[in-house]
Amino acid sequence: MAETVLYGIPNCDTVKKARKWLDAQGVDYRFHDYKKAGADPAKLATWLDAAGVDTVLNRRGTTFRKLSDADKADIDAAKAARLLEDNPSMIKRPIVEHEGGLLVGFKEDEWSAHFS
């Protein structure tokens, strides 16, 4: 079975909820901390390709809002990958890679369907 990896930031409330949920379900996973380990450009490109820019890029956070207008304009997958590599806190959290695919954000009903 492929390893389940949860990507996020430890002090993020949504990541905390997701980790608690995975623990309660007995799901074995590895945690990847963007703040310490960074964001792998190849992974970012794969996620953007699989889930789309609008799903992976968190436009609601303060980091995105602080970007220049030029950086916020015309964001395609390549530009999004560069922005996310430079600003991992703009990656929607959490992202989970698992045998069944990719989950972006924490929605308990969606996760239950994937991990049942």
C-alpha positions, -999 to 999 in steps of 0.1 A, spaced: 0 0 0 12 35 -9 22 58 20 -4 83 31 12 118 34 -5 148 50 10 181 39 5 213 59 15 236 86 14 223 122 -3 254 138 -31 255 112 -65 248 128 -77 228 97 -45 207 97 -50 200 134 -86 189 128 -74 167 99 -47 151 119 -70 144 148 -95 129 124 -69 106 107 -57 95 142 -93 87 153 -98 66 121 -65 48 127 -50 60 94 -13 56 94 3 87 78 34 108 76 32 146 82 51 169 59 56 204 74 59 231 47 76 255 71 104 231 79 107 209 48 95 233 21 73 226 -9 86 204 -37 81 221 -71 74 187 -88 47 179 -62 32 213 -66 30 208 -104 14 174 -100 -12 187 -75 -20 217 -97 -24 194 -127 -46 169 -108 -68 193 -88 -64 227 -106 -51 261 -96 -83 272 -80 -84 242 -57 -47 242 -47 -41 279 -44 -56 295 -13 -66 330 -24 -83 338 9 -53 339 31 -33 370 41 -2 358 22 -21 359 -11 -37 392 -3 -3 407 3 10 398 -31 14 425 -57 -13 430 -83 11 417 -109 16 385 -90 -22 380 -85 -29 385 -122 -31 358 -149 -22 329 -126 -18 297 -146 -4 264 -134 33 274 -140 29 307 -122 9 291 -94 37 265 -89 63 293 -86 42 313 -62 34 283 -40 70 272 -39 80 307 -27 50 310 -3 40 276 10 14 291 33 -7 299 2 -12 261 -5 -47 251 5 -44 230 36 -42 202 42 -33 182 11 -33 145 15 -17 120 -10 -30 85 -5 -35 53 -24 -69 65 -36 -56 98 -49 -54 134 -37 -75 153 -11 -73 191 -9 -88 207 22 -105 189 50 -141 178 44 -150 150 68 -176 133 45 -152 133 15 -124 120 37 -147 93 51 -155 81 16 -118 78 7 -106 62 39 -134 37 46 
